[in-house]
Amino acid sequence: MSDIALQLYSIRERIESDGLAPSLAHAASAGFDRIELFNLMGWADELRTELPANGLAAPTAHARLLGEDQSAIFATAASLGVETIIDPFTEPALWTTRDDVLRIADHLNASAAGAREHGLALGYHNHAWEAAPLGDTTALEVLADALDPEVVLEVDAYWAAVGGADVPALLAALGTRVVALHLKDAPLVDGALSQDRHDQLPVGEGAIEWTSILDAAPTARLLVVEFDEFRGDIYDGAATSLAGIRTLTAVR
C-alpha cells in the first residue's frame, strides 16, 4: 500500500495569504497525514514545530541543488524527518543532448554522496522535457541508466503524459528506481491532453488513464497530490484528488 502526500507547493498561495501554520492545519483537516516539502530552508523553524503539531510527516522534500549549499539543505531536511531529498527542476535547455543528460547525472551522483552523509536518499523529479524522445529512448531513461543505483526517481506522471510519453511503458523501463509519483489530471482539448497548467484537475476528473500508470509503478511507495495551478479552491481540489487516489488504490 502506497502512502499519499500533499506537495506543499500546491498551496503556496494560501500559505502566502494565510500563513504556514493555518495552511498545514487545513491540509491535515482535508485528510492528509504526509506533506512533501518545498522551501524547507525558508520555513524550517516553523515546519519543525507545525508538522508534528498537526500530525504531519514529511518523508520527501523538494530542493534545487545545483549551485546551492547542499550540506545545509541536507542537514535541515534530516532535522525535519525527511528521508529523501528530491531535485525538482533543471532547465529544459540542459536536456537536449545525451552529453547534457550525462552531466546532469554526474551532478546528481555527486549530490547523492553528500545526501548519504546525512542519512538521506536523493532523487530527481521530471517535467515534460525529460520524458521527451532522445534518440531511440527518452532523456529520462538516459539519465536513469547513468545514475548510481542509490539515486531514485519521482516521476511526475501528469507531465510525462501531457508531454506525449507512453507513461506505463516509461515507468516499466525505469523499473524499481521509481519510488514516488506526482499525480494530477488533465482534460482533453481538441483530442489531446491539455498542456495548459491552469487546466490541471484532481485525479479521476480528467482523461489520464491512471490504472495502467499505477500498475506500472509497483515500487512507488509515495503518491503525491500536486497542482502547479488550479482554477478552483485548492483545498477542495486536493481533497478530491486524495479521494480519487484512494479509490484507485483500493481496487488494485
FENHU-V300229 format. One record per helix or strand. SS is the DSSP state (~ for helix, > for strand). FROM is the first residue (numbers start at 1). TO is the last residue. If there is no record, write none. Layout:
ss:SS from:FROM to:TO
ss:SS from:FROM to:TO
//
This chain:
ss:> from:3 to:7
ss:~ from:8 to:18
ss:~ from:20 to:29
ss:> from:34 to:37
ss:~ from:40 to:53
ss:> from:57 to:62
ss:~ from:70 to:79
ss:> from:84 to:87
ss:~ from:92 to:95
ss:~ from:98 to:117
ss:> from:121 to:125
ss:~ from:129 to:131
ss:> from:133 to:134
ss:> from:137 to:138
ss:~ from:139 to:146
ss:> from:152 to:156
ss:~ from:157 to:162
ss:~ from:167 to:177
ss:> from:178 to:183
ss:> from:185 to:185
ss:> from:188 to:189
ss:> from:192 to:193
ss:~ from:197 to:199
ss:> from:201 to:201
ss:~ from:210 to:215
ss:> from:222 to:225
ss:~ from:234 to:250
//
